[in-house]
Amino acid sequence: MLSNVFSNKISMKKSYLRRSLTMIKENGLVAFLKKAWRALLSRYDSLGLILYPLAYFKIPKAAQKISTATSAVNFSFDKIGGIIEPTQIRWELSSLAQIVESLHPRIILEVGTARGGTLFTFSRLAKDDAIIISIDLPGGNFGGGYPQWKESLYKKFAAGSQKIFLLRADSHSDQTVKKIRDILSGRKIDFLFIDGDHTYEGVAKDFTSYSSFVREGGIIAFHDIRSPEPTYGVPRLWSELKQRHSYKEFLIPGGVNMGIGVLFMK
Protein backbone atom coordinates (compact mmCIF):
# COMPACT_ATOMS: atom_id res chain seq x y z
CA MET A 1 0.00 0.00 0.00
CA LEU A 2 2.83 2.40 0.86
CA SER A 3 4.45 1.64 -2.46
CA ASN A 4 1.24 2.72 -4.23
CA VAL A 5 1.16 5.99 -2.30
CA PHE A 6 4.78 6.76 -3.20
CA SER A 7 4.14 5.76 -6.79
CA ASN A 8 1.17 8.12 -7.02
CA LYS A 9 3.16 11.00 -5.54
CA ILE A 10 6.00 10.42 -7.99
CA SER A 11 3.52 10.32 -10.90
CA MET A 12 1.95 13.62 -9.75
CA LYS A 13 5.35 15.28 -9.50
CA LYS A 14 6.32 14.05 -12.96
CA SER A 15 3.03 15.32 -14.37
CA TYR A 16 3.54 18.73 -12.76
CA LEU A 17 7.10 18.88 -14.08
CA ARG A 18 5.93 18.07 -17.60
CA ARG A 19 3.25 20.77 -17.49
CA SER A 20 5.75 23.26 -16.12
CA LEU A 21 8.29 22.53 -18.84
CA THR A 22 5.59 22.80 -21.51
CA MET A 23 4.50 26.18 -20.15
CA ILE A 24 8.08 27.45 -20.04
CA LYS A 25 8.62 26.27 -23.62
CA GLU A 26 5.41 27.91 -24.90
CA ASN A 27 5.33 31.12 -22.85
CA GLY A 28 8.83 31.61 -21.51
CA LEU A 29 10.38 31.39 -18.06
CA VAL A 30 9.22 34.85 -16.94
CA ALA A 31 5.56 34.08 -17.64
CA PHE A 32 5.88 30.76 -15.82
CA LEU A 33 7.44 32.37 -12.75
CA LYS A 34 4.70 35.03 -12.66
CA LYS A 35 1.99 32.39 -12.77
CA ALA A 36 3.71 30.29 -10.11
CA TRP A 37 4.07 33.33 -7.85
CA ARG A 38 0.39 34.24 -8.19
CA ALA A 39 -0.59 30.64 -7.46
CA LEU A 40 1.44 30.79 -4.25
CA LEU A 41 -0.13 34.13 -3.31
CA SER A 42 -3.62 32.71 -3.75
CA ARG A 43 -2.77 29.99 -1.24
CA TYR A 44 -0.47 31.90 1.12
CA ASP A 45 -1.66 35.50 1.24
CA SER A 46 1.02 36.43 3.78
CA LEU A 47 3.64 36.14 1.02
CA GLY A 48 2.27 39.45 -0.23
CA LEU A 49 4.12 41.15 2.64
CA ILE A 50 7.25 40.82 0.49
CA LEU A 51 5.71 43.32 -1.95
CA TYR A 52 4.09 45.48 0.72
CA PRO A 53 6.65 48.36 0.60
CA LEU A 54 6.36 48.58 -3.20
CA ALA A 55 2.56 48.47 -3.10
CA TYR A 56 2.33 50.99 -0.26
CA PHE A 57 4.05 53.67 -2.32
CA LYS A 58 2.90 52.67 -5.81
CA ILE A 59 -0.84 52.39 -5.13
CA PRO A 60 -1.39 56.04 -4.02
CA LYS A 61 0.39 57.29 -7.16
CA ALA A 62 -1.78 55.07 -9.32
CA ALA A 63 -4.89 56.20 -7.44
CA GLN A 64 -4.12 59.81 -8.34
CA LYS A 65 -3.52 59.09 -12.04
CA ILE A 66 -5.99 56.34 -13.00
CA SER A 67 -9.52 57.42 -13.88
CA THR A 68 -10.71 55.19 -16.74
CA ALA A 69 -12.20 51.71 -16.80
CA THR A 70 -9.45 50.28 -18.99
CA SER A 71 -6.54 51.65 -16.98
CA ALA A 72 -8.14 50.69 -13.65
CA VAL A 73 -8.76 47.09 -14.72
CA ASN A 74 -5.30 46.74 -16.26
CA PHE A 75 -3.63 48.02 -13.10
CA SER A 76 -5.67 45.65 -10.92
CA PHE A 77 -4.68 42.62 -12.98
CA ASP A 78 -1.13 43.43 -14.03
CA LYS A 79 0.58 45.55 -11.38
CA ILE A 80 1.89 45.00 -7.84
CA GLY A 81 2.69 41.36 -8.56
CA GLY A 82 -0.74 40.02 -7.60
CA ILE A 83 -0.82 41.53 -4.10
CA ILE A 84 -4.13 43.05 -5.22
CA GLU A 85 -5.99 41.22 -7.95
CA PRO A 86 -9.59 40.61 -9.07
CA THR A 87 -11.02 37.10 -8.98
CA GLN A 88 -13.13 37.83 -12.05
CA ILE A 89 -12.24 37.13 -15.68
CA ARG A 90 -10.68 40.26 -17.18
CA TRP A 91 -13.31 40.71 -19.91
CA GLU A 92 -16.13 40.37 -17.39
CA LEU A 93 -14.72 43.01 -15.08
CA SER A 94 -13.83 45.32 -17.98
CA SER A 95 -17.43 45.15 -19.23
CA LEU A 96 -18.81 45.96 -15.78
CA ALA A 97 -16.23 48.70 -15.23
CA GLN A 98 -17.37 50.52 -18.38
CA ILE A 99 -20.91 50.68 -16.99
CA VAL A 100 -19.65 51.89 -13.62
CA GLU A 101 -17.50 54.49 -15.37
CA SER A 102 -20.55 55.92 -17.17
CA LEU A 103 -22.45 56.02 -13.86
CA HIS A 104 -19.86 58.26 -12.11
CA PRO A 105 -20.87 56.83 -8.72
CA ARG A 106 -20.64 58.91 -5.58
CA ILE A 107 -21.50 56.03 -3.22
CA ILE A 108 -20.38 52.42 -3.74
CA LEU A 109 -20.98 49.35 -1.58
CA GLU A 110 -19.06 46.14 -2.23
CA VAL A 111 -20.01 42.90 -0.46
CA GLY A 112 -16.98 40.60 -0.75
CA THR A 113 -13.60 42.26 -1.30
CA ALA A 114 -11.03 39.46 -0.85
CA ARG A 115 -7.83 40.45 -2.70
CA GLY A 116 -8.98 44.01 -3.40
CA GLY A 117 -8.86 44.07 -7.19
CA THR A 118 -12.48 45.12 -7.65
CA LEU A 119 -12.32 47.60 -4.77
CA PHE A 120 -9.39 49.36 -6.45
CA THR A 121 -11.08 49.31 -9.86
CA PHE A 122 -14.37 50.75 -8.62
CA SER A 123 -12.68 53.39 -6.46
CA ARG A 124 -10.90 54.74 -9.54
CA LEU A 125 -14.21 55.15 -11.38
CA ALA A 126 -15.97 56.94 -8.54
CA LYS A 127 -16.30 60.67 -7.93
CA ASP A 128 -13.45 62.49 -6.20
CA ASP A 129 -15.62 62.91 -3.11
CA ALA A 130 -17.07 59.38 -3.19
CA ILE A 131 -17.87 57.17 -0.24
CA ILE A 132 -16.72 53.60 -0.90
CA ILE A 133 -17.75 50.86 1.53
CA SER A 134 -16.41 47.32 1.66
CA ILE A 135 -17.90 44.45 3.67
CA ASP A 136 -15.75 41.32 3.91
CA LEU A 137 -16.00 38.49 6.45
CA PRO A 138 -12.62 37.37 7.85
CA GLY A 139 -12.26 33.65 7.31
CA GLY A 140 -15.42 33.52 5.23
CA ASN A 141 -16.09 30.93 2.55
CA PHE A 142 -15.95 31.66 -1.18
CA GLY A 143 -12.56 33.39 -1.09
CA GLY A 144 -13.37 36.00 1.53
CA GLY A 145 -11.27 37.32 4.37
CA TYR A 146 -8.27 39.46 3.50
CA PRO A 147 -5.54 39.65 6.18
CA GLN A 148 -5.63 42.65 8.49
CA TRP A 149 -2.32 44.03 7.20
CA LYS A 150 -4.01 44.71 3.86
CA GLU A 151 -6.29 47.31 5.40
CA SER A 152 -3.59 49.97 5.12
CA LEU A 153 -3.21 49.16 1.40
CA TYR A 154 -6.94 49.28 0.72
CA LYS A 155 -7.16 52.66 2.45
CA LYS A 156 -4.57 53.91 -0.05
CA PHE A 157 -7.08 53.37 -2.87
CA ALA A 158 -8.74 56.65 -1.93
CA ALA A 159 -7.87 59.72 -4.00
CA GLY A 160 -9.00 63.32 -3.67
CA SER A 161 -11.47 63.57 -0.81
CA GLN A 162 -12.76 60.01 -1.18
CA LYS A 163 -13.50 58.03 1.97
CA ILE A 164 -13.10 54.26 2.17
CA PHE A 165 -14.83 52.30 4.94
CA LEU A 166 -13.59 48.75 5.50
CA LEU A 167 -16.03 46.65 7.51
CA ARG A 168 -14.52 43.28 8.42
CA ALA A 169 -17.87 41.79 9.35
CA ASP A 170 -20.71 39.47 8.41
CA SER A 171 -22.86 41.14 5.74
CA HIS A 172 -25.89 39.21 7.03
CA SER A 173 -25.67 40.68 10.52
CA ASP A 174 -28.26 43.26 11.55
CA GLN A 175 -25.43 45.16 13.21
CA THR A 176 -23.58 45.41 9.89
CA VAL A 177 -26.71 46.66 8.12
CA LYS A 178 -27.05 49.29 10.85
CA LYS A 179 -23.44 50.39 10.30
CA ILE A 180 -24.15 50.83 6.60
CA ARG A 181 -27.25 52.86 7.41
CA ASP A 182 -25.24 55.05 9.78
CA ILE A 183 -22.50 55.65 7.19
CA LEU A 184 -25.02 56.55 4.51
CA SER A 185 -26.96 58.90 6.79
CA GLY A 186 -29.96 58.90 4.47
CA ARG A 187 -27.96 58.99 1.22
CA LYS A 188 -28.50 56.36 -1.47
CA ILE A 189 -26.02 53.95 -3.08
CA ASP A 190 -25.24 54.37 -6.79
CA PHE A 191 -23.56 51.02 -7.26
CA LEU A 192 -23.86 47.80 -5.24
CA PHE A 193 -21.55 44.87 -6.08
CA ILE A 194 -22.43 41.52 -4.49
CA ASP A 195 -19.70 38.86 -4.48
CA GLY A 196 -19.79 37.42 -0.97
CA ASP A 197 -21.72 34.40 0.29
CA HIS A 198 -22.59 32.35 -2.83
CA THR A 199 -25.26 30.12 -1.29
CA TYR A 200 -28.79 30.91 -2.39
CA GLU A 201 -29.83 31.94 1.11
CA GLY A 202 -26.67 34.02 1.57
CA VAL A 203 -26.75 35.96 -1.69
CA ALA A 204 -30.50 36.46 -1.38
CA LYS A 205 -29.96 37.89 2.11
CA ASP A 206 -27.33 40.31 0.79
CA PHE A 207 -29.67 41.44 -1.97
CA THR A 208 -32.59 41.90 0.42
CA SER A 209 -30.47 43.70 3.01
CA TYR A 210 -28.75 46.21 0.73
CA SER A 211 -30.82 46.67 -2.43
CA SER A 212 -33.15 49.00 -0.53
CA PHE A 213 -30.23 51.41 -0.13
CA VAL A 214 -29.70 51.67 -3.91
CA ARG A 215 -31.11 54.76 -5.59
CA GLU A 216 -33.46 54.80 -8.54
CA GLY A 217 -31.23 54.72 -11.61
CA GLY A 218 -28.46 52.92 -9.73
CA ILE A 219 -27.13 49.46 -10.51
CA ILE A 220 -26.61 46.17 -8.68
CA ALA A 221 -24.09 43.65 -10.01
CA PHE A 222 -23.54 39.99 -9.11
CA HIS A 223 -20.51 37.79 -9.76
CA ASP A 224 -20.71 34.05 -10.56
CA ILE A 225 -24.12 34.08 -12.24
CA ARG A 226 -23.16 30.85 -14.02
CA SER A 227 -21.66 27.95 -12.06
CA PRO A 228 -22.03 24.16 -11.88
CA GLU A 229 -21.15 24.16 -8.18
CA PRO A 230 -24.12 22.65 -6.28
CA THR A 231 -23.52 24.97 -3.30
CA TYR A 232 -23.64 28.09 -5.48
CA GLY A 233 -27.06 29.72 -5.41
CA VAL A 234 -26.15 32.86 -7.35
CA PRO A 235 -27.36 31.48 -10.72
CA ARG A 236 -30.73 30.60 -9.19
CA LEU A 237 -31.22 34.04 -7.63
CA TRP A 238 -30.03 35.74 -10.81
CA SER A 239 -32.55 33.82 -12.92
CA GLU A 240 -35.29 35.05 -10.59
CA LEU A 241 -34.21 38.68 -10.40
CA LYS A 242 -33.70 39.22 -14.11
CA GLN A 243 -37.37 38.41 -14.67
CA ARG A 244 -38.25 41.56 -12.72
CA HIS A 245 -35.57 44.06 -13.78
CA SER A 246 -33.79 45.42 -16.81
CA TYR A 247 -30.43 43.68 -16.93
CA LYS A 248 -27.23 42.86 -18.77
CA GLU A 249 -25.18 39.68 -18.63
CA PHE A 250 -21.48 39.31 -19.30
CA LEU A 251 -20.86 35.63 -20.00
CA ILE A 252 -18.03 34.21 -22.07
CA PRO A 253 -19.46 31.94 -24.81
CA GLY A 254 -18.74 28.25 -24.60
CA GLY A 255 -20.03 27.52 -21.13
CA VAL A 256 -17.15 29.12 -19.20
CA ASN A 257 -18.26 29.57 -15.60
CA MET A 258 -18.41 32.73 -13.49
CA GLY A 259 -19.98 35.66 -15.35
CA ILE A 260 -21.34 39.02 -14.14
CA GLY A 261 -24.97 40.13 -14.13
CA VAL A 262 -26.08 43.76 -13.81
CA LEU A 263 -29.52 44.94 -12.70
CA PHE A 264 -30.67 48.46 -13.59
CA MET A 265 -32.87 49.79 -10.81
CA LYS A 266 -35.88 51.86 -11.88
N, C-alpha and C positions, 0 to 999 in steps of 0.2 A: 504493500500500500504506500509506504514512504517513497519507494522508487517511482511510483506513478505521480506522486505529488511533485517530486523533484523534476521528473520528466516534463510535466505540464508547465512548471515555472521556466524551465529552460526553453521550451517551445514558445512561450509568451515573450521571453526576452529576445529570442531570435526573430520573432515576428515584428516586434517593436523596432529592432535594429534594422530590419529590411525596410520597413516603412520610413524610418528616419533617413536612411541612405537614399531612398527613392526621392524623398522630399528635398534633400540637399542637392541631389543631381538635377531635379527639375526646377527648383526655385532659388538655389544658392544657399550657402551656409548662413548668411546674415538673416535671411527670411526664416530659416529653420530655428535659429537661436531666438528670434523675436517671438515666434509661436510657442517655443518651449518655455520662455520666460513668462508669457501671459498665462500659459497653462498652470505654471507653478503659482502665479499670483492668484488665480481663481481658486486654488486649493489652500494656499497659505497667504492670507491677506497681509499678515505682518511683514512679509518680505518687502512690501511697498515702502516700509520705513527707510529702505536704502535710497529711494528716490525722493524722500520727503523734502530735503533741503532744496532740490531742483524745483519740485512742484510748488513749494511754498513761495518762491520768488517768481516763477514763470506764470503761474495761474493769474495773479493780479494784473500782470501786464497784458495777458491775453484778454482778461475780462474788460479792460479799458478799450481794447482795439476791436474786438470781435462784435459784430452787430448784425450779421446775416445768417440765414438758416444754413447755407452751405459751409461757411467758415466755422460756425459753431459745431456742426456735426463732424466735420473733418478734424477739428481740434480734439473733440471728445474721443474719437476713435484712434487717432494717429499720434497724439502727443503724450508726453509724460510717461511713456513706457508702460501704459496700461494701469497706472495707479488710479486713474479715473477712467471709466470706460462704460459705454452703454451695453446692456444685455440684448438689445434689439438688433435685428438685421439692419445694415446701414441704409438700404433703400427705404425700408419701413419708416425709420426715424426721420430720414430726410423728407419724406412725403408729409409726415405729421408736422415737422418743423416749419415747412413752408406755410401751412395753415396757421400755425401759431404766430409766425412772423407777420402775416397779414392782419392778425387780430390785435397786435400791439398790446398785449395784456398788461394790466396794472396790478392784478392780483392773481397769483398762481398757487394751486395746492397740488402737491404730488404725494400720492399714497404708495410707498415703496420706492426707496432711493438706492439702496444697495451700494454699488460702486460709484455712484455720483455722475455718471455720464449724461443721463437725461436732465438731472438737476442743473448741470453746467449749461447744457444746450438751451434749456428753456429760460434760464436766467439771462442769457445773452440776447434773447428775443423779446424780453420784457421792457417796459418803460424804465427810464432812468430812476424814477421814484417808486418802483414796484415793490410790492410785498410778496415774497416768495416763501411758501411754507412747505416743509417736508415732514412727513410722518413715516417712520421706519422702526419696526419692532426688532430690538436686539435679540439675536438668536432665533429669529422667526424662520419659518419654512419658506420655500420658494425663493431662495437666494437673498433673503433679507438680513439685516443686521450688520451694518458697517462698524468697524472698530472705533472706539471713542477718539483715538488720536486723529481720525479723519475729520472730526468736527472743525478743527482749525482750518483745514483745507477747504471744506465746503463753505465756510464763512467767507473765504477769499473770492468766491464766485461773484459776490456783490460788487457792482460798479456804481458810480455816481452816488445817489442817495438811496439806493436800494437797501432793503432790509431782508435778511434771510433768517427764518425761524426753523430750527432743527428740533423736532419733537421725537425723541427716542421713546416711543410708546406704542401701545396697542391701538390701532385705528378704530377698533370696535368698542373701545371703552367709552362710556358716557363722559368720563372725566376728560378724555382727549377731545371729544366733540365740544365740550364746554370750553376747552382751551382755544379751539379754532374759533368759536363764537366770540370769545373775548378778544382775540387778535383782530378779527374782522371788524368788531365794533359797529355792526350794522351794514358794513360794506359788502358787496357781492363779489364772488369769484368770477374771473373771466375764463379761466382755463383750469379744468380739473383732470389730472392724469392718474388713472387707477392701475397699479401694477403691484399689488401687495398679495394678500391671501387669495389663492387661485381656486379654492373650493367654491362651489356654488353658493353656499350659505355665507361664506366670507366675502366674496366679491359683491354679492347682493346687499350685504350689510353695509359695505363701503359706499355703494351707490346710494342706498337709502339714506345713509347718515349725512352725506356731503353734497348730493345733487341739489338739495334745497338751498344751498348757499350759492349756487351758480346763477348768474344773472341771465335774463332774457337776451338772447343773441350770443351767449357764451358757448363754449364747447366742453364736452366730456370725452376723453379718449381712454380706451382699454387696450392693454397688451395681451397677447396670447389668445386671440379670438378663434384660433384654429389649433387644436391639439388632440392627439389620440390618447393622452394620459387620462385614465379613468378617474383620477382624483381632481382633474381640472374641470371646474364648472363654468369658467369664463365663456366658452363657446355656447353653452346653454343659455346663460343670461343674455349674451349678445344677441342670440337669435330671437329672444323675447323682446328686447328693447328696440331693436331696429324695426320692429313692426309698428312702433308707436312714435318714432322720431325720424326726421331727415338724417341721413347718415352717409358716410363714406367708409369703404374698406380698403385697406392696403395689404394685399395678400399676393405673395409671389406665386405665379402659375406653376403647376406641376405637383401640387399637394404638399409643398414645404410648410412645415408647422410655424407656429407663432402668429404673426400678423397683428395689425393695429386697426381698431375700429373707432370711428369718430362720430359722436352724436352732436347735432346742432340743435341747441335748445331755443325753442320759440315760445 
